[in-house]
Amino acid sequence: MAYLNALPFETRFSYKFPIQVEGEQFFYRYHPIKIRLSISKPPHSTPKTTHKAVGRIFLTDKRLIFIADAPSQDGFETFSLILDDITTSSRVDGSHSISRPCTFSLIITLTNMNIVKLDFIFKIDKKDLKAKETMQDYYGMMIDSITAAKRRKSLAAGPNTLESVTNLRVREQPPSYSRSFGIMEVIEPPSYRAAMTGLREDGLPPYSNAV
């Protein structure tokens, strides 16, 4: 599922941070970044609204998260997407074009058949272009890991399960940013709050807020 303006977050040191769900690890965070977002719902292929904002991006082993520095004119402030609900994910060719070196673009299909189009726009300087490459690598690793986990689950009842799982080619999961150094600051993610009002048992937003 994808969620608009349904993300629980807290403010620390004047910055907004998502509330960590139980067992979640944070792998990547970057600021500032501009996002363009549209969601198409079947059977219509044309999105009704494109949301734009500048803020902070987070990538965990469970979610892709964006929190705007301030709500946009149309009220857009937060976006979150559950990685396990992704059925297909592809980069737009232009995202690695010479004419768009600062943009990382994705087209994602979810289990409910909604199509999410995302443009992550970095500044054109050495630091930000390196940050874009790092985000692309971490996102690819997380998608590989989730895809492999789904394949292992589907093979669990098969006669050659052990051999099939052993032969899977899976990228090694990267260290979380709380244990790594580099362009990302080392800050532990916010603590999990099991009693957050309106959360599901797994700590994610209620299905009624999904799009």
Secondary structure, 3 states (H helix, E strand, C coil): CEEECCCCEEEECCEEEECCCCCCCEEEEEEEEEEEEEEECCCCCCCCCEEEEEEEEEEECCEEEEEECCCCCCCCCEEEEEHHHEEEEEECHHHHCCCCCCEEEEEEEECCCCEEEEEEECCCCHHHHHHHHHHHHHHHHHHHHHHHHHHHHHHCCCCCHHHHHHCCCCCCCCCCHHHCCCCCCCCCCCCCCCCCCCCCCCCCCCHHHEC
